[in-house]
């Protein structure tokens, strides 16, 4: 009987030891709003990070290569303290993927970042918002930055999304995509140097996650050559009948 009990205890210990957990000594601490800069020194290598999050926080994880004409393709994985995967990766085919997730509980979370080739990169961990009716976001964005939000509701939505330039001369594109077919499908996109404010009236489906991106428009070479100041902006969302 004692031998059987000892064997069961050993088996339980081995099973617990085999469960995926987050160990601080294996990972680099990262915090909201403080980018990490690093480099991959070999192809298909991983970098691991940890952070503390709270239930209900909506976050995004955004890596990008920092070298001129960087071609690093990233894979992003977010896991909870027991190793369960969380979140959805968008824009994976555009060399600028972003993972967005709503955290299910207070606790420690892990990020595994994989690069397919060598090169320097910057990793951002940011809190963001689900732009439901009555939400309001305000931020400051520069030419080399991208900001992300989501819109997701269990019911169909009709909303007015109001974008306002508060100050600054940078002119980003505001873009809204869905990924129902597995690739970005443009719902709306606006931009331009004369744009001060715009209202987008949107009819959105239930249980579909829409990615809202504010960033420099791709191949906007005139904007690249300009000297501009960072843009301070506001986004408001109002429900429509």
Secondary structure, DSSP 8 states (H G I E B T S, - for coil): -HHHHHHHHHHHHHHHHHS----GGGSEE--TT--EEEEE-STTEEEEEEEEE-TT-EEEEEEEE-STT----EEEEEE-TT--EE-EEE-GGGT--EEEEE--SSEEEEEEEEESS-EEEEEEEEEE-B--TT-EEEEEE-TT-EEEEEE--SS-EEEEEEEEEEE-S---EEEEEE-TTSS-EEEEEE--TT--EEEEEEEE-TT--EEEEEE--TT-HHHHHS----EEEEEEEEE--
